[in-house]
Amino acid sequence: MSQNSQPSTQDVRTFQPDLDNLIERLQAIREQVGGKTKIAVAGFETHTTNWLAEADMLVVCQTDPRPGNSTMEGNLSLTKSGQPTVWLGWSQDYRSECFLRAVEDPDEFGVETL
């Protein structure tokens, strides 16, 4: 695929959700489509639409696995001393301020821990 060409739906891949795999996948995409490619995240309330947000936040936090794998609640819980995790988000999301407060003190929001 030439630089700045659009990837096909065949280029869509899931990956192991660790930082090394994410960086490796992003570098491969950068080689395919170029360095000025935007990174977007989908909002939960915008499911089944074509609306996205430009990701502009990387927040280091701590998480533990949640029992099960809920499509509404995710598969991780914020904790004070879990596995190092990076949250990719959009600063203009109405939930971002509360999420940042929850990262600082997960217990304040009643976030369950294991």
Secondary structure, 3 states (H helix, E strand, C coil): CCCCCCCCHHHCCCCCCCHHHHHHHHHHHHHHHCCCCCCEECCHHHCCCCCCEECCEEEEEEEEEEEEEECCCEEEEECCCCEEEEEEECCCCCCHHHHHHHHHCHHHHCCCCC
